[in-house]
């Protein structure tokens, strides 16, 4: 792992949450997109030494919708930068870490992503994230 790529925060509405990050905290909103496979709208915020990813559900079947219903708004996951996501997945399997994604899939910004189950990670949902330029 190469460090923290971003922190994912579940929100009910990106439009309502964004002013806190851009006006109050004075971070820069760098883009918004829909990730159909996860049924979420995603907004990335440049927080200088790390990105913040706001996650808004676009459908009741979204994992983020379920998260919001159960826990409310707040930190959803911590994403770790990976230069070799497939190698990291193989290593984590060898170390008996339970994975949500046994192989990488496409995430926001075209990155390859894979989630680690919180049961194997001291209650924290981690995401491995390999960007296109790192492939």
HUNORWO-V87167 format. One record per pair of residues at least 24 apart in sequence whose C-alpha atoms are under 7 Angstrom apart, sorted by sequence separation. I is the first residue (numbers start at 0). GAP is how many residues later the second one is. If there is no record, write none. Layout:
i->[I	I]
gap->[GAP	GAP]
This chain:
i->[37	13	13	10	12	84	5	6	7	8	9	10	11	4	5	6	7	8	9	10	84	3	4	5	6	7	8	9	81	5	7	76	77	78	79	80	81	82	76	77	78	79	80	81	76	77	78	79	80	76	78	82	82	9	9	11	10	9	10	9	8	9	8	9	7	8	7	7	6	7	6	5	6	34	5	34	4	3	4	3	4	2	3	1	2	0	1	0	1	0]
gap->[24	40	42	43	43	43	44	44	44	44	44	44	44	45	45	45	45	45	45	45	45	46	46	46	46	46	46	46	46	47	47	47	47	47	47	47	47	47	48	48	48	48	48	48	49	49	49	49	49	50	50	51	52	54	58	61	62	63	63	64	65	65	66	66	67	67	68	69	70	70	71	72	72	72	73	73	74	75	75	76	76	77	77	78	78	79	79	80	80	81]
